[in-house]
Amino acid sequence: MTTFEEQSVSRPGVDIPDSRGRTGLDRVGRDLDRNPDVVVRDVEVTSDGWHVLRRTTFDYRRADGTWTTQQRETYDRGNGATILLYDLANQTVLLTRQLRYPAYVNDHPDGMLVEAAAGLLDDDAPDVAIRREAAEELGVEVGELTHVFDLYMSPGSVTERLHFYVAPFTADTRTGAGGGVVEEGEDIEVLALPFARALEMIETGEIVDGKTVILLQWAQLNLFGG
């Protein structure tokens, strides 16, 4: 009979390469020591697909001083960046519409979400990555770029930290058609919307994407007159 230890040694992504050539995926988090109330005991790789699901066992010192042993699953898809492109002169913003199957399977009517452009960093600096995404998804060559903040969007289970940006656009900076990268399965519609209409779509439930709501409300306070 194969023991747990033997199974873990031979697991792809641990000591032999997974489908993306990665090893050592079970090492992430083992050396964390920034919080003396958290002591990591074990990290298991439970799924090594395109992104990584881990189960971590750790000791946690509660506020009353007692220690408990807990387990948490974390979904690691890397960090990302998002951007709201705006035109103050014409009072418009550029958004996207695309199929989001996870939303579709969780009661969204058709899975077609209206969003700010976004993507994973893929080892690039956040500003480099978001310029790439703006070009691919919206067909815009971003010039001046403003970093707004970095947020954890689903900290109960997803490790991703999302970098938020805004930038102006004009007809001259729209150098391409956008639409995403076909080879990556993307089929993205570019939407140039009046800013007032975009805000209305939050109220009507036509925009239900968290990052987009945050960026639009930030823009209302800081760009479009409050």
Buried (B, 14 or more C-beta within 10 A) or exposed (E): EEEEEEEBEEBBBBEEEBEEEBBEBBEBBEEEEEEEEBBBEEBBBEEBEEBBBBBBBBEBBEEEEEEEEEEEEBBBEEBBBBBBBBBEEEBBBBBBBBBBEEBBEEEBEEBEBBBBBBBBBEEBEBBEBBBBBBBBBBBBBBEEBEEBEEBEEEEEEBBBBBBBBBBBBEEEBBEBEBBBEEEEEBEBBBBBBEBEBBBEBBEEEEBBBEBBBBBBEBBBEEBBEE
